[in-house]
């Protein structure tokens, strides 16, 4: 009778690690990581208010803006699903440098500073995810500065629309933008509403964008950004 063959290590099933589910991890935190539903135009925090929480966007859109001493508003960033904001409190920022406002119905996780620090120390995958976010935001700030310094207002608008549509990412429904006024777009690119209106009409006639109840950005708009 033949001896039973030994089971080698190579014959054992290989366990494939599950991808880290950030939202499930946040939701498991209970009250310390409260999930909130925000209506359009809801103010999450105001410029100058105490900075003691970090936020994560599950769905929707958040506008970050600053107001000068003369009352002029400038849009700093438009954020969407998968983005963090308010992280300045982790570096000792005592008060908010900007205001955060929901542009559409938005779902966020509100995470107290102490809880955020604990999560970063205890969960390596969460920490890696957050570091990736911070680095991506830093690169985006540099690109925005170069864009403002060297590109025309037409090219700045095209780039902004592609970024808002989350071009190249899987979490955007076919390049559809949240409801956004031309005044807000003008504030984002440092131009006037009339110039934005002129270029938006031009993009529509060329088939780069579509109006059908909501604004859809087609990938062909990239040609404006790449054109010298």
Secondary structure, DSSP 4 states (H G I P E B T S, - for coil): -PPPPP--GGGSPPPPPPPP-HHHHHHTTGGGEEEEEE-TT-EEE-TTSB--EEEEEEESEEEEEEE-TTS-EEEEEEEETT-EE-GGGGGT--B-SSEEEESSSEEEEEEEHHHHHHHHHH-HHHHHHHHHHHHHHHHHHHHHHHHHHHS-HHHHHHHHHHHHTTTT-TTSSTTBPPP--HHHHHHHHT--HHHHHHHHHHHHHTTSEEESSSEEE-GGGHHHHH--
